[in-house]
Amino acid sequence: FDVTVCSIDGGDIPIDAGSLSDQFKTENDKRMIDAGSKPLKGTKKLADMNPEGYDALFFAGGHGTCVDFPTDQVGEFVGKAAAAGKVVGAVCHGPMCFAQAKGADGKPLVSGKKVCVFTDVEEEQVGLTGKVPFLLEQKMKELGADVQVSAPWSDNAVRDGNLVTGQNPQSSVSVAKLVAEALA
């Protein structure tokens, strides 16, 4: 796959300290960090991107996304991609990108869709329930999503049409595989 990494503001992507703890790093994370995290340096700005120019979008997690992703700008970007029939994947807190995303019918994009997200229990276990703007699992349910919850920190991913989501860092590889399957 030809991959383009972008971020809200462009430039180097900051990683929240909690996501850098060994508790949450996957083997893939460790390999990328050991290689200098080059894909996260000098990224393009989201506003300069056209979602229709890509086959798939992937929204990674981390607690920084709790501020960056639930915005009108990101919601519109995701909505345009979905309307164009693109695959949209997200893992852990990445599904924050759906908070403002609307389908062609004007309803929440996740309404009636199966999704996996960082669960309320997992948020409580990391001690950040009071720090996030809203609990992601609860928000997705409010938007009409059929949230698929598994045991905390277990690999849990689901594909519903062109929407692919995963519960936590342990689900990253499974989400990537489902995105690839959706593109096949």
C-alpha positions as CSV (number, residue, x, y, z in Angstrom):
1,F,0.0,0.0,0.0
2,D,1.1,3.6,-0.7
3,V,0.5,5.4,2.6
4,T,0.2,9.1,3.3
5,V,0.3,10.2,6.9
6,C,-1.4,13.5,7.8
7,S,-2.3,15.3,11.0
8,I,-4.7,18.0,12.1
9,D,-2.0,20.8,12.0
10,G,0.6,19.1,9.8
11,G,4.2,18.7,10.8
12,D,5.5,16.3,13.5
13,I,2.7,14.4,15.2
14,P,2.9,14.7,19.0
15,I,2.3,11.5,20.9
16,D,0.7,11.7,24.4
17,A,2.9,10.4,27.1
18,G,0.4,7.8,28.2
19,S,0.5,6.2,24.7
20,L,4.3,5.9,25.0
21,S,4.3,3.8,28.1
22,D,5.4,0.2,27.6
23,Q,2.0,-1.0,28.8
24,F,0.4,0.2,25.5
25,K,3.2,-0.3,23.0
26,T,2.7,-3.1,20.5
27,E,5.7,-4.7,18.8
28,N,4.9,-2.7,15.7
29,D,5.0,0.5,17.8
30,K,8.4,-0.5,19.2
31,R,9.8,-1.2,15.7
32,M,8.6,2.2,14.4
33,I,10.1,4.0,17.4
34,D,13.4,2.2,17.0
35,A,13.4,3.3,13.3
36,G,12.9,6.9,14.3
37,S,9.2,7.3,13.9
38,K,9.8,8.7,10.4
39,P,6.1,8.4,9.2
40,L,5.1,10.8,12.0
41,K,7.5,13.5,11.0
42,G,6.7,16.4,8.6
43,T,3.1,15.2,7.9
44,K,0.7,17.0,5.7
45,K,-2.2,19.0,7.1
46,L,-5.6,17.4,7.1
47,A,-7.2,20.5,5.6
48,D,-5.0,20.2,2.6
49,M,-6.0,16.6,1.9
50,N,-8.9,15.4,-0.3
51,P,-10.5,12.2,1.2
52,E,-11.7,11.2,-2.2
53,G,-8.2,10.8,-3.4
54,Y,-7.5,7.8,-1.2
55,D,-8.9,4.3,-1.1
56,A,-9.0,4.2,2.7
57,L,-8.6,6.4,5.7
58,F,-7.2,5.2,9.0
59,F,-7.6,7.1,12.3
60,A,-5.1,6.0,14.9
61,G,-5.8,6.3,18.6
62,G,-4.2,7.9,21.6
63,H,-5.7,10.3,24.1
64,G,-4.6,13.3,22.0
65,T,-7.3,12.3,19.5
66,C,-9.9,13.1,22.2
67,V,-9.3,16.7,21.5
68,D,-8.2,16.7,17.9
69,F,-10.8,14.4,16.3
70,P,-14.3,15.2,17.6
71,T,-14.5,18.4,15.5
72,D,-16.6,19.6,12.6
73,Q,-13.5,19.6,10.4
74,V,-12.7,15.9,11.0
75,G,-16.4,15.0,10.9
76,E,-16.8,16.6,7.5
77,F,-13.7,14.9,6.2
78,V,-14.9,11.5,7.4
79,G,-18.4,12.1,6.0
80,K,-17.0,13.0,2.5
81,A,-14.9,9.8,2.5
82,A,-17.8,7.7,3.5
83,A,-20.1,9.3,0.9
84,A,-17.4,8.6,-1.7
85,G,-17.5,4.9,-0.7
86,K,-14.0,4.9,0.9
87,V,-13.0,2.5,3.7
88,V,-12.7,4.3,7.0
89,G,-10.8,2.6,9.8
90,A,-10.2,3.7,13.3
91,V,-8.7,2.0,16.4
92,C,-8.7,2.7,20.2
93,H,-9.6,6.5,20.6
94,G,-9.4,6.9,16.8
95,P,-13.2,6.5,16.5
96,M,-13.4,10.0,18.1
97,C,-13.4,10.9,14.3
98,F,-17.0,9.7,14.1
99,A,-18.3,12.0,16.8
100,Q,-19.3,14.7,14.3
101,A,-19.4,12.6,11.1
102,K,-22.7,12.5,9.2
103,G,-23.9,10.1,6.6
104,A,-25.5,11.2,3.3
105,D,-28.8,11.2,5.1
106,G,-27.6,13.7,7.7
107,K,-27.7,11.2,10.5
108,P,-24.7,10.2,12.5
109,L,-22.4,8.1,10.3
110,V,-22.2,5.3,13.0
111,S,-26.0,5.1,13.5
112,G,-27.0,1.5,13.1
113,K,-23.4,0.4,12.5
114,K,-21.3,-2.1,14.5
115,V,-18.3,-0.4,16.0
116,C,-15.5,-1.2,18.5
117,V,-14.1,1.7,20.5
118,F,-12.0,2.2,23.6
119,T,-14.4,1.1,26.3
120,D,-15.7,3.0,29.3
121,V,-14.1,0.3,31.5
122,E,-10.7,0.7,29.8
123,E,-10.9,4.5,30.2
124,E,-11.6,3.9,33.9
125,Q,-8.7,1.5,34.2
126,V,-6.2,4.1,32.8
127,G,-7.6,6.7,35.2
128,L,-8.7,9.2,32.6
129,T,-12.5,9.1,32.8
130,G,-12.5,12.6,34.2
131,K,-10.0,14.0,31.7
132,V,-11.6,13.1,28.4
133,P,-14.3,15.3,26.9
134,F,-16.7,12.3,26.9
135,L,-16.6,8.6,27.2
136,L,-16.2,7.2,23.7
137,E,-18.3,4.0,24.2
138,Q,-21.2,6.1,25.7
139,K,-20.9,8.7,22.9
140,M,-21.1,6.1,20.1
141,K,-24.2,4.5,21.7
142,E,-25.8,8.0,21.9
143,L,-25.1,8.3,18.2
144,G,-27.0,5.1,17.6
145,A,-24.0,2.8,17.1
146,D,-24.1,-0.9,18.0
147,V,-20.9,-0.9,20.1
148,Q,-19.2,-4.3,20.2
149,V,-17.5,-4.6,23.6
150,S,-15.0,-7.3,24.5
151,A,-12.9,-7.9,27.7
152,P,-10.6,-5.0,28.5
153,W,-7.3,-5.0,26.6
154,S,-8.4,-7.9,24.3
155,D,-8.1,-7.8,20.5
156,N,-11.5,-6.8,19.2
157,A,-12.2,-5.5,15.8
158,V,-15.3,-5.3,13.5
159,R,-16.1,-4.4,9.9
160,D,-19.5,-3.1,9.0
161,G,-19.4,-2.4,5.3
162,N,-16.7,0.1,4.7
163,L,-16.5,1.1,8.4
164,V,-13.7,-0.8,10.3
165,T,-13.0,-0.2,14.0
166,G,-11.0,-1.7,16.9
167,Q,-11.3,-1.4,20.6
168,N,-7.8,-0.7,21.8
169,P,-4.1,-0.9,20.9
170,Q,-4.2,-4.7,21.0
171,S,-6.7,-4.5,18.1
172,S,-4.5,-2.4,15.7
173,V,-3.3,-5.3,13.6
174,S,-6.8,-6.8,13.3
175,V,-8.2,-3.5,12.2
176,A,-5.4,-3.1,9.6
177,K,-6.2,-6.6,8.2
178,L,-9.9,-5.8,8.0
179,V,-9.2,-2.6,6.2
180,A,-7.0,-4.5,3.7
181,E,-9.8,-7.1,3.3
182,A,-12.3,-4.3,2.6
183,L,-10.0,-3.0,-0.1
184,A,-9.5,-6.4,-1.8
